[in-house]
Amino acid sequence: MHATDRSAQGHATAAELRLNILLVDDDPDFLESLRIPLEAAGHTVTTADGVKAARAAFDQQVPDIALIDLMMEDADGGFTLCHAFKAKAPQLPVIIISAVTSETGLDFDAATPEERAWIKADAFLAKPIRFEQLEREILRHVQNVRS
C-alpha cells in the first residue's frame, strides 16, 4: 500500500504526512530537542522563541500544526497566542506543551469541549514529553482536521 493510500484511509504515519510545524518556546534547548527529531521524521519545522516571533512566522505561513509553550514572556503567552492563531485559522490544530503543572501545581487540560473552548488548544501535554507521545498527538490532531 502506498503512503498516499494509507493517508487517504487515515492510517498514515506522522512522517508520511510531511507537515509544516510551527514550534514555539522560549527555551532554546527545548526548541532544538524537538526540532531535530521532527525534521528527521521529514517535517519542515519553523521555530519561534516567543510570542512576537511566533506571530511573525504565522503571518508568513500558516502551519499544518502549532506546538506552543504556555509560559513565555508573559505567564499566559501561550494562551493568547493560541487564541490569536485560532481566530485567524480555526481549523489549525494547536497543542500546548508546558511544564506549568510541575512548576505551579495548576492542572490544565483540553480534554472536554468546555476546556478546549476556554484554552483554545486541541491538546495540552506536560513537559517533559517523549517524542513518540508527541508524534502520536500530532498525527491524531492533523488527521482529525483532514478527515
C-alpha positions as CSV (number, residue, x, y, z in Angstrom):
1,M,0.0,0.0,0.0
2,H,1.4,3.4,-0.9
3,A,1.7,6.2,1.7
4,T,-1.0,8.2,-0.1
5,D,-3.3,5.2,0.1
6,R,-2.8,4.9,3.8
7,S,-3.2,8.7,4.2
8,A,-6.5,8.6,2.4
9,Q,-7.7,5.9,4.7
10,G,-6.5,7.7,7.8
11,H,-3.6,5.4,8.5
12,A,-0.6,7.5,7.6
13,T,2.3,7.9,9.9
14,A,3.2,11.5,11.0
15,A,6.3,11.3,8.9
16,E,4.3,10.3,5.8
17,L,2.3,13.5,6.2
18,R,5.4,15.8,5.8
19,L,3.9,18.6,7.9
20,N,4.8,22.2,8.2
21,I,5.1,22.6,12.0
22,L,5.4,25.8,14.0
23,L,7.3,25.2,17.3
24,V,7.1,28.0,19.8
25,D,9.1,28.0,23.1
26,D,11.3,30.5,24.9
27,D,13.7,27.7,25.9
28,P,16.3,27.2,23.0
29,D,17.3,23.8,24.3
30,F,13.7,22.6,24.2
31,L,13.2,24.0,20.7
32,E,16.2,22.1,19.5
33,S,15.3,18.9,21.4
34,L,12.0,18.8,19.4
35,R,13.1,20.4,16.1
36,I,15.8,17.8,15.4
37,P,13.6,14.6,15.6
38,L,10.7,16.4,13.9
39,E,12.9,17.3,10.9
40,A,14.5,13.8,11.0
41,A,10.9,12.5,10.6
42,G,10.5,14.5,7.4
43,H,8.7,17.6,8.7
44,T,9.5,21.2,8.0
45,V,9.9,23.0,11.3
46,T,9.8,26.7,11.9
47,T,10.9,27.7,15.4
48,A,10.0,30.8,17.3
49,D,11.5,31.8,20.6
50,G,8.5,33.8,21.8
51,V,5.1,35.3,21.1
52,K,6.3,38.1,18.7
53,A,8.4,35.7,16.6
54,A,5.6,33.2,16.5
55,R,3.1,35.8,15.2
56,A,5.6,36.8,12.5
57,A,6.2,33.2,11.5
58,F,2.4,32.5,11.4
59,D,1.8,35.6,9.3
60,Q,4.4,34.4,6.8
61,Q,2.9,30.9,6.5
62,V,0.0,29.2,8.4
63,P,1.4,25.9,9.5
64,D,-0.3,22.5,9.4
65,I,0.0,22.4,13.3
66,A,1.4,24.6,16.0
67,L,3.2,23.4,19.1
68,I,3.2,26.1,21.8
69,D,4.7,26.6,25.2
70,L,2.3,28.1,27.7
71,M,4.6,30.4,29.8
72,M,6.9,32.6,27.8
73,E,7.4,36.3,28.0
74,D,4.1,36.5,29.9
75,A,2.6,33.8,32.1
76,D,-0.3,33.5,29.7
77,G,1.7,34.0,26.4
78,G,0.7,30.6,25.1
79,F,-3.0,31.1,25.7
80,T,-3.0,34.5,23.9
81,L,-1.0,33.1,21.0
82,C,-3.4,30.1,20.8
83,H,-6.4,32.5,20.8
84,A,-4.8,34.6,18.0
85,F,-4.0,31.6,15.8
86,K,-7.5,30.1,16.2
87,A,-9.1,33.5,15.4
88,K,-7.2,33.5,12.1
89,A,-7.2,29.8,11.3
90,P,-10.0,28.0,13.4
91,Q,-9.1,24.5,11.9
92,L,-5.4,24.8,12.8
93,P,-4.5,22.1,15.3
94,V,-2.7,23.6,18.3
95,I,-1.0,21.6,21.0
96,I,0.2,23.4,24.2
97,I,3.3,21.7,25.7
98,S,4.1,23.1,29.1
99,A,5.7,22.5,32.5
100,V,3.1,24.7,34.2
101,T,1.7,21.8,36.2
102,S,5.1,20.8,37.7
103,E,6.1,24.4,38.2
104,T,2.9,25.8,39.7
105,G,0.7,22.9,40.7
106,L,-2.0,24.1,38.5
107,D,-3.5,21.4,36.3
108,F,-4.6,22.3,32.8
109,D,-6.2,20.0,30.3
110,A,-8.0,20.2,27.0
111,A,-10.0,17.0,27.3
112,T,-13.5,18.4,27.3
113,P,-15.2,20.7,24.8
114,E,-15.5,23.3,27.6
115,E,-11.8,23.2,28.4
116,R,-10.9,23.4,24.7
117,A,-13.3,26.4,24.3
118,W,-11.5,28.3,27.1
119,I,-8.0,27.2,26.4
120,K,-8.5,27.2,22.6
121,A,-5.9,24.4,22.3
122,D,-6.7,21.0,20.9
123,A,-4.5,19.2,23.4
124,F,-2.4,20.0,26.5
125,L,0.8,18.0,27.0
126,A,3.0,18.1,30.1
127,K,6.8,18.6,29.8
128,P,8.9,16.6,29.7
129,I,7.4,14.9,26.7
130,R,8.5,11.8,24.9
131,F,8.9,12.3,21.2
132,E,6.8,9.2,20.5
133,Q,3.9,10.7,22.5
134,L,4.2,14.0,20.7
135,E,4.2,12.2,17.3
136,R,1.0,10.3,18.2
137,E,-0.7,13.6,19.2
138,I,0.4,15.4,16.1
139,L,-0.9,12.6,13.9
140,R,-4.2,12.4,15.7
141,H,-4.9,16.1,15.5
142,V,-3.8,16.6,11.9
143,Q,-5.8,13.6,10.7
144,N,-8.9,14.9,12.6
145,V,-8.7,18.1,10.6
146,R,-8.1,16.3,7.3
147,S,-10.9,13.7,7.7
